[in-house]
Amino acid sequence: MADIKLELRLITTGAEITRAILERCRDEVNRRLMTDTMRSEIRQMTQCILQEAIMNQPEYESLMSGVLKTELGLEDSGKVQSIINVWLKGVDVKLYPATIVGSKIIGDIILTAIPSDYSDVLGSNAASYTAAKGATIPWLSWLLLQGDNIIIATHKAVYDPNRAQHSRTGHDIMLPSDEGWRVPPEFSGTVDNNFVTRAVASALPELRYQLESKLRSKL
């Protein structure tokens, strides 16, 4: 029997094979991840994590039933939830299709929420109230932006059981004083360091973990 000799030639180069594999993987990543469903799921997940982070801040508890509620005269605690709802509604997710960069497949997911100047809430009805004598009290601006500055130079918040009935919250009342009044230092905030910035910072590790887990589950 005659010997049969076979010769195989690899027409496609290794680089071309690698490129083809990367392109197929890229297309599959985009097919699975670049969807309205994925965008909606990430948005809802972000909203839940952000809301929990805000509500875990001591300022939130104090606004509901503590010293911030009484000293700021925040009779309607529903204003706080209205502010949070605006921030949650403003959460946005942008998914950018994966591309091939060298030997890697890279895509971007950009999450945005809460403008750094708080312009989405500071002008809202929930961010202020009208005092008994007609003055507008911008309580949220005081809390987020004024830091330890003296805000009311001629009065301070005092609890006087004999005058509590005259208080908006049934507790503290503003009485004349040379000491003046400011947001309690343990809660005071500035534009880049307040209970919202701290909430966002505390939410990032959990958000990163949950986002990575969700992406892995789809691939």
Secondary structure, 3 states (H helix, E strand, C coil): CCCCCCCCCCCCCHHHHHHHHHHHHHHHHHHHHCCHHHHHHHHHHHHHHHHHHHHCCHHHHHHHHCHHHHHCCCCCCHHHHHHHHHHHHCCEEEEEEEEEECCEEEEEEEEECCCCCCCCCCCCHHHCEECCCCCEECHHHHHHHCCCCCCECCEEEEECCCCHHHCCCCCEEEEECCCCECCCCCCCCECCECHHHHHHHHHHHHHHHHHHHHHHHHC
